Structures are given as structure tokens and as C-alpha cells.
């Protein structure tokens, strides 16, 4: 490839948070190292160990031998996904951020090259796209991971090569670093769940769009049965979903989210009625403690145009 053409592509900062998945992290790093002409596209890899209790000796041994530009950071505490991402975003030096879960690998060796060029596609330039979710499949079965397609109308969108949407999937996505200069960072009080939705609404209101692109296939080692969240994590997700709805959307969506998630909580916990009533009462008080910063009418029109599901 012509070196002059290569240098027109901004270098990537690859951001990875890991927690007690040393073997998966090692395999991801090995997969990145094996990518086609990786040095031409990757400026740095920021790897954050979020206070794991497992040994990462094999990972650090690999880093000491590898030619990859890996900055390995060990956190003294675990600030969660949002806090960890904020730390890495603030340290990132390059204009495009490739954010990966520690349990993914790529389906082919040209993935990094394709990712480095995604934002130069005409449709993303035209629509001022700042976040792109990649095409995520289950590692074990090879089947599409339905809950990783960033649209709730799965059947209508699953076969599209690309589309504009209203949120992104955390497991594998590409972002513009400049986005955070306009939106600020992830909400660090969201220890678990829904942090992508919060940032998505702020990105849309800042004049950007969010997209999905099918070109790059990512293999995710999450079980097809899912990682069933416990009651505490479900409660966090319920509360965070309600906060996001109250903060950014018309109030009717806060109340529909509050009620629909109470039913979802009951279903996923085997009818924990006591917990459901406790969290319902607590979340009903969100308007007393959370500032409402509703998105613009322009953003609401965009949400309608991409058929966003806002009711829960």
C-alpha cells in the first residue's frame, strides 16, 4: 500500500479495560499483534487492569516481548466501566478511539486496517458520525449476538450493511476523541450499565450521529445465554435507565421506563416483589435528585427518524 495513503488515516488509540480475564486479554493482544500492517494504524494500546485479583503475569510477559505500543495501567481500585473508560480516554493521544472488551478477537487479519478507515466512508462524513458499533458475533457459536446490534428492531436492521442509530454497543466500537471535548465524559456514578445510553444522547445533542457498520466482524466470548446479572446489577441498570430517561427525554418516557423496568426486574429475578417495590419507590424519587437537561427538538426528530425505542 502507498505510504502516503496510509498516513492520511489517523492513528488509532485502542482502549481495553480488563478485570480477571488474563487469558482472554492475552489472546486479544496476540490477535492485535497478528493484524495486517498493525504498526501503520495503531498509535497506542492503553490496557487498564481494573484491580483484578487474578494473576496477569502472562500478559505482562507478552507486553515485555511485544513490539506493540502497549501502556499497561494497574488501577488500585475498580471504578467500573464508566470510570475506567474515562481514565483511558483522558490519556489517549490519537484522534480515533477503538474501544474493545477484553474478551473479543477479530474474525480476520484485516480488521484493524478496515477500522482505521471507517470514519472516512462517505456516509459517516456526510452525517458527522462520531461513534460506530462494529459487527459482533458469538465466539463459541459463530451466531450473531442479537443484543449487540445497536437497534431494538432487530429483524428490520440485522441485514443492513450500515445504518444510523441512537445508541452504541460497548463490546466493540470506534469513537472520535473530539466528541468528549463537546460532551464531557461518561457519568462515573454509573458503576454498571446504561453508560452508553447517557453518552449517546449527549453526542446526538452535540450534533453528531451514531452508526453501525457491518464491515468488521468481531467475535465476542460472552455466552449466547448471556451473563445473567444478579439482583444488584439489575437494580443498577433499572435506576440508570430511569436517570437517563428523566435527564434527556420528555417526562412520559421516564414514567414508562420506571414501570416497564419494574416488570423486567420481576421477570429476571424470579418475582422478587420486595426488591421490586423497594427499587420502584427509590427510582420514583429520581426527579427530586437529578437535574433534567432535555435534548433539543432537533435531536428528538433524529430519534424519531432512526426509529428509536424510548419507552423503556
N, C-alpha and C positions, 0 to 999 in steps of 0.2 A: 504494500500500500504506500502511496505517496506520502512522505513525512509531512509535507506542507498541509495536506488534507487532514492528517491526524491531529496536527497542532491547532486546527480550527475547532476541535472538540474539547470543551472544558474538561479538566481532570475531575475524577470522582473522589469524594471522601466517602469511604464505606464505614458505616456505623453499626456496631454489633454490641448488644448487651447480652451477657451470659450469666446464668445462675444455675449452678450444679448440673451442668451439661458439658463436662470437659470433653468427652468422646465426640459428641456432636459438633462442638466448636472446633476441635481438631480437624474433623472431616470437612467442615466448611472452609477453613483456612487452606487446606490442601486442595480443595476444589477451586478456590480463587486462584491459587498459585498455578494451577494447571490450565487456566483460561488462556485463550489465544491472545498473544501480544499484550498481556495484562499490564506491563510496565508503561505502555503507551496511553493507558486510560485511567489508571488508578494512582492518585497522588498520595493517598494515605489510607490506612485502615485503623480506625480507632476501636479498640476492643475493651469494653468495660466489664470487669468481673464485679457483679453486684453483691459482694460479700458472701461468696459461695463457701460452703463447708467442705465440699469435695476437693480433692487434690487436682490441681491444674498443671502438674509437673510436665506431662506430655505436651501440653500446649506451649508452655514456656520453653521447653526444649526445641520444639518446632520453630518458634519465633526466633530463637538464638541462631538457628541454622538457615532460616529462610531469607531470601533477598527481598521479600515483600516489605513495604514501608509500614510496619505494624507498630503502633503505640499501644502498649498493654497497660491498662489502668486498673488498679485494685481499689475498690471502694471500701471504706471502713464501716459502712452501713449499707442498708438496702433502701434506697429512696423510691423504689418501684419503677415501673416502666417510664412514667412521665418524667420523674426526676432524673433518671438515668439518661434518657434521651436529651433532656435539656443540657446536661453536663457535656455530652458529646457534641451537640450542635454548637454550643458556645466555643468548643475547642477546634471545630472543623475549619480547615483553611481553604477549601476549594468550593466552587460555586454550585456544584450539584452533589446532593447527598443521597447515597444509596443506603437505605435502612433495611437491615436483614435480621430476622430472628436467628438465634444460634443453632436452630435445628433444621435449616434448609440447605439444599445444594441446588445446582443448576442442572438442567436436563442436557445441555450441550456445552461445548467449549467456546462458543462464540457469544455467550450470553453477555459478558461484560462489555464487549465491543458494541453489541446492539443497544445495551442500556445507555452507554455513553452518548449515543446518537439520538436517543428518544426525543428529547426536547427540541431537536432541530426538525422534526417532522412538521409538515406544513400545517396540519390541523391544530397542533399544540401551539405553534407560533401564532396562528390566527386567533385562537381562543384564549391566549395568555394563560396557558395551563401551568400550574406550579407544583402539582402533585399527580403522580401516575402510579396506580397499582399494577403490579405485574401479574402474570397468568399462573395461578397457584394450583398445584395438583398434590394429591397424597403420594408420599414416597413409597408406601408399602403396597398400595393397590394400583397406582397409576391413574386413578379416577380423579376427576375434577373435584376440588374442595369447594362445595357449594357456598359455604358460609364465608369464603374468602373472595367471592365475586362481589365487587362493591356496588351491588344494587339488590334490593329486596325482591324485585320482579325477575327471578332467576330465569325462568323459561323464555321470557321475552328478550333477555340480554345475553344469554350464555354463548351464543354462536357468533356474536359480533366481533370483528377484528379490533375495534376500539369504540369507546363511547364516552361522552361526558356524563358525570355523575355528581353525587352530593356528599360522599364521604370516601375514605380510603381504608385499605386493609393494612394492619400493622405488620404482618409477617414479611412482606417484601414490597417496598415501594421506593420511588425516586422523588426527590423534592428539590426545589430551588432554595439555596441558602438565603437568598434575598427576601424570601417570604417572611422570615422571622423578624426582619427589620421593620416590617409593617404590622405584623400581627402579635408580636411578642411570642412567648414560648408556651409549652404545654402547662396546663394547670397542675401544680405539684401537690395539691390536696386530693387529686385523683390518684390514689395509690394503685388501684386496679380497675381497669375497664372504662371505656367510653371516651378516653382522652383524644382519640382520633376524631370523634364527632365534634368535640369542643373546638379543636383546631380547624376542622373543616369549615364550620360556619364562619369563623373569623377570616379564613382565607377567601371564601366566597365574597364576604362583605368588603374585603380589601380590593376586590376587582379581579381576582384570579378565578380560574376554573380548575376542576378536579377531573381526572380521566382514568380510564382503564385501557390497557394495551395488551393484546394477546401475543405479541412477537416473542417475548421472553418467557419461557416455561421454567417455573420454579417447583422443586419437589420438597414438600413440607412433611416432616416426620411426625406431625400430630396425628393421633389415631383417628380413623374415619368415624369412630364413635364419639370423638371429641374429648376434651379434657373437662370432665364434668366439674363445674365449680361447686364448692361447698356453700353452705348457707351464708357464711360471712362474705364470700366473694359475690354471691348473688345479690346480697343486700347492698354491697358497694356499687355494683352495676346498676341496680334499681335507683339508688339515690343519685348517682352521677348522671343517669339518663334523665331523671327529673330536673336536676340542676341545669343541664344543657337546654332542655326544652323551655324551662322558665326563663333562662338567661337570654336566649336568642330568638324564640318563636312567639307567635301570638298565644295568649294565655290558654286558649282552648286546648292547645297541644300539651301544655303542662298537665292539665287535669286528665286528659285521655291517657297520657303516659303514666301518670300516678295510678290510675285504676287498672289499666291493662297489664302493667308490670306486677301489680298485686296478684293478678290471676296467674301470670307466668311464674312468679315466685312460689305460689301454692303448688302448681303443677310440678315444678322441678325439685321441690323439697318433700314430695310425698304428703302434701297438705299440712304443712307446718302453720296452722292457723294462728297460734300465739305469736310466732315470729312475724307473720304477715301483718297482723293487726298492729304490732309494735312499730314495724317499719313504715306502715301506711300512715300512722299518726305522726311519726317523726318527719317523714317526707312531705306531708301536708303542710308542715311549717316552713318549708323552704322559702316561700315569699317573704318571710319575716327576716331572713338572714342573708339572702342572695340578691345582689343588685341586678335588675333587669336591664339588658343592653340589646334590645331587639335589632335584628338585621333589617336592612333597608327594603323598601318595596321592590327595588331592582333585584335584590337577592331573592326575595320571595318569588318573583316572577321566574328567575332562573330555576329555583327549586321546583316550581310547577312545570317548567319546560322539560326537566330531566325526570319527571315523574317520581319525585322523592316521596318516600313514605315518612310522614312526620307525626302520625298519631300515636306512635309508641315505639 
